[in-house]
Amino acid sequence: MKAIILCAGYATRLGKLTENTPKPLLKVKGKTLLDLLIDNIDEIDDVDEIIVVSNAKFFEHFKSWAKQRSSNAPIKVLNDGSTNNENRLGAIGDIKFALNKIHYSGDIMVLAGDNWFDFKLASFYQKYLDCGKQNMVLGATTNDLSILHSHGVANLDETGKVLFMEEKPKEPKGNFAVGPFYIYNAKSVAMIDEYLASGNSKDAPGNLPSWLSQKTNVYAWDVNPHHRIDIGTEDVYYNIDKIIDNLQ
């Protein structure tokens, strides 16, 4: 299985913090967000390659980082060629770009490179295996509308199967907020071409499992009582250590 880490965003909401540093290389508790993610991926023996998808602006930053980073699986950094928010490929566009670049069509784990979290990706992968290698999303049940408005929101049956999922709904029809971590089996990876050819959005990554849930099986893993923090503003970043300490 390949792990594809999406790092091609520009994080403009973070102002000067990300003017010359990509968000995944910002440090939390003394380690970059990307290093924390790689540490977690390293616990999954079946991951045989890690693909970091960058934009042109920060490509050299990630290449320099990769030269100094050791991991159980080799790391490959790709440049998607985009230079700003206007010409970026979008999350799903970057997934397809990476698959084409490495000539791969098997199982993939797709991960955002800019979140802090305290759950184990190995447990997420084990859930994927326990479900017979059915597509997986992860998230948490919440009634916080600010979270539901900014995430994919899924309705689940009693087995955890996704019945319906909508990306960033104005009026949420469920209360399971999906985070930017996904596992897709090879059959669904082959369906990405159909998704894109149908004119669907290349942007928010949650649009793909939403579409897949109406065509094939997608299951969810509830990370409660664990936590995930999307560092979306300068205020969150400058207070991140205190926020994490209060969670523990």
PyMOL commands that set and color helices and strands:
alter all, ss='L'
color gray80, all
select helices_A, chain A and resi 12-18+23-25+33-41+59-68+91-102+121-130+145-149+186-189+192-197+207-212+234-238+240-247
alter helices_A, ss='H'
color red, helices_A
select strands_A, chain A and resi 2-7+27-28+31-32+49-54+75-79+108-112+115-117+135-141+152-156+162-167+176-184+218-222+228-230
alter strands_A, ss='S'
color yellow, strands_A
deselect
rebuild
show_as cartoon
